[in-house]
């Protein structure tokens, strides 16, 4: 459900950004808004408080952000508050950022390995991903997970390539359990 909500609101903001030619401006504002909201936890508590009426929440948001962010982003924020969806604001903004990156040809890859990679290995992986995808640029994120034992797991969006030893051992175990003696 949260995915549908973030897609609905994120797509609306994205389409507006494309239509008005404000992709870069709204992308930067969105990142700044995310930073401000994450640093001000009390604002989030206020926006999610069940005993405060929506009109008051909207007025507080306008008082805080009017003149500081674009009308488009403020409009999104007020609609999200009016529809009682403020708890989803982070996923909505993340979705919008992801759509902008897709539009700009930037892929987001998460590479998980059991041991840290050297810089040359990282560059080789990035180049291989650029060669095998439609992206013109990659935003790389590297994680460590010792339970993989060896190999790596690469995630781009909802696609996953898992060549870890842990997965291969699990598959081998399943095959051995199927054997009848």
Long-range contacts (C-beta under 8 A, 24 or more apart in sequence): 2-88, 2-91, 3-91, 5-85, 5-88, 5-91, 5-92, 6-88, 6-91, 6-92, 6-94, 6-95, 7-95, 9-76, 9-79, 9-80, 9-85, 9-88, 9-92, 9-95, 10-92, 10-93, 10-94, 10-95, 10-96, 10-98, 10-99, 11-95, 11-99, 12-76, 13-72, 13-73, 13-76, 13-92, 13-96, 14-96, 14-99, 14-100, 14-103, 16-72, 17-72, 17-96, 17-100, 18-103, 20-72, 22-70, 22-72, 23-100, 23-103, 23-104, 25-70, 26-70, 26-72, 26-73, 26-96, 26-100, 27-96, 27-97, 27-100, 29-69, 29-70, 29-73, 30-73, 30-93, 30-96, 30-97, 31-97, 32-69, 33-65, 33-69, 33-73, 33-77, 33-93, 34-90, 34-93, 34-94, 37-89, 37-90, 38-90, 44-86, 47-81, 47-86, 48-86, 48-87, 54-81, 54-82, 54-84, 57-81, 57-86, 58-82, 101-139, 104-137, 105-134, 105-135, 105-136, 105-137, 106-135, 106-136, 106-137, 106-138, 106-139, 107-133, 107-135, 107-137, 107-138, 107-139, 107-156, 107-157, 108-138, 108-139, 108-141, 108-156, 108-157, 109-138, 109-139, 109-140, 109-141, 109-154, 109-155, 109-156, 110-141, 110-142, 110-143, 110-154, 110-155, 110-156, 111-140, 111-141, 111-142, 111-143, 111-152, 111-153, 111-154, 112-142, 112-143, 112-144, 112-145, 112-148, 112-152, 112-153, 112-154, 112-155, 112-164, 113-142, 113-143, 113-144, 113-145, 113-148, 113-151, 113-152, 113-153, 114-144, 114-145, 114-146, 114-147, 114-148, 114-149, 114-150, 114-151, 114-164, 114-165, 115-144, 115-150, 116-142, 116-144, 117-142, 125-152, 125-154, 129-154, 129-156
